[in-house]
Amino acid sequence: NKVKLSNPKKLVDMNSFLPLDGESRVEILYAGTELIINVFFEIGDGASDEKKTFRFKKAKYFYKLPFPGYSPFSCSSDEGIELLNCLVEYGYSEMVDIDKERYGISGYAHYRLFFHSIGVAVYVIAKSFSLE
């Protein structure tokens, strides 16, 4: 059985800063309780890399999966092309719900990012995120 997700909400449209050919590389770091995803891309002549950093605070779980490929998550409304290049937060996450019921843990959100250049999907359950 797949983990159910629903009501994806677009938080960040990466098309607003990425060039047409997308990111050039992605670096994923986990330090303490923070998941840091550095997205590198070239602007103009490509002489130097630009960088945007997604910082997930108090990251409880994260999954790095092949994209496209099999996913243990199921969200029928997540298949639209308009959400492909976006940081998405799910309004409902079965995993967040289970933590709430079993352990009384609340205040977490379930996020998702797709990176086409490296063929990776990243799902994160964390307290919050920031973009730098």
Buried (B, 14 or more C-beta within 10 A) or exposed (E): EEBBBBEBEEBBEBEEBBBEEBBBEBEBEEEEEEBBBBBBBBEEEEEEBBEBEBBBEBBBBBBBBEBEEEBEBEBEEBEEEEBBBBBBBBEEBBBBEEBBEEEEEEEBBBBBBBBBBBEBBBBBBBEEBEBE
